[in-house]
């Protein structure tokens, strides 16, 4: 039996379905009874627990072989990340008191960075869960290729693909969400000792210009990558409703300046850019 958090999201759902398809028992950890009722007929054992409730989480994580931990995304956190700190503290208490044999934590490329950014929330997660008594793996995926989904419609209608990743011709590590889900399901089935970090990227590195070229091929029209000026970011993000855009801006700086990066040899996924873009374009129609 594997306890999976974030099961109603993209990555958690992939992990759960992969495990279920291989005949493994999956305990879906959800806070919404309605979603639990939808999952139970699909073959999942359901445990109701809010990620901020250490007692409920401990119960959900007890009696399982392994736990998959995934923080809900928070793109507009309060200064100092109090929301994340609350969740991480509850997770640490629950995991340290349960009897799970091992833990897999979804983290991020650059979690080791000392500079503050949006990804510091996952650095906090690694720091808090780094002292757990059971074997623990931190899976650090690259930038998701799937993020270009936000750009498909604009590229189709205007031929433009705005990019916060700059310079436009510099290849960066990227990975398909499918590879992350598949890798996580495989890692949960492994047995290891101690603590380990696994960094994951796709089969080749990708530039914003590569993204635009790939979209052009699928959309049947010219698509140009267009750098969004750094001095416009704060105004733009605030116009979109963000109250504290600095962490997001610093995350983008980290990728552009190179301090959000991998630390060593990486595992390679199998899904290439063309496959991911084809799926995104088809789903947008």
C-alpha positions, 0 to 999 in steps of 0.5 A: 500500500502506498499513501499518495498526497496531491492525488487530485493534481497532475503529478500525484494523479499520475503517480497513483494511476501508475501504481494502481495499474501495476496492481499496487494498493493506493491510499488517496490522501485528500481533504475533500470528502466529495473527491474521496467519494469519487476516487473510492469506486476507482479502486483507491483506499481513501484517507481524509486529511488536510495537509496542515493537520499532523494528527490526521496525516499521521493516521493516513501515513500509518500502515503503508509501505511508502508515502509520496509527499507533494506540496500544493503549489503556492505561486503568490505566497506571503512574505516569509512563506508562513503558509508553507511553513505550516504545512511542512511542519505538519508533514514532518510531525506526521511522517516522524510519528508514522510507521511508513517504511520510506518517503518520496518527496517531490522537490525541485531543481535548485532546491539547494540554492541559498538565494530566496525565490519561489522555489525556497518553499521546496527548499524548506520542505527538504530541510524539514524532511531531511531528518526523518527516521526512515529512508527518504528520496527527494526527487528534483525535476527540471522546469516542466515542458508542460508550462508552455500550455499557457502560451498555446492559444496566444501563439495560435492567434498572434504568432507570439510566445512571450518568454520570461526565460532569457536569453531566448537561445539558451537551452535549459533543462526541462522535463515532461510531467509524464516523466516526473509521474512515471519516475516517482511511481518507479522510485516508490517501488524501490528500496533504498537506505538513508537519504538521496537526491535524484535530479530529473530532466528530459532527453535534451535541453530546450531553449525558448526558441525551441519551444516557439519552433515546436509550436510553429510546426504544430500550429502551421504558422510562424511563432516567435519567442518574445522576451518579456522585459525584466523591468515590466514583470512586477507591474504585469504580475500585480495586474494579474492579481499577485500581492507578493510577486518578488518570489516569482520574479526571483525564481525566474532570475534564478533560472536566467542567471543560472543559480537555480540549477542541478548539482550533478549527474541527472536521470533522463526522461524519455518524453521529448518536446515534440511529444509534449507539445503535440499533446498540449496543442491537441488538448487546447483545441 
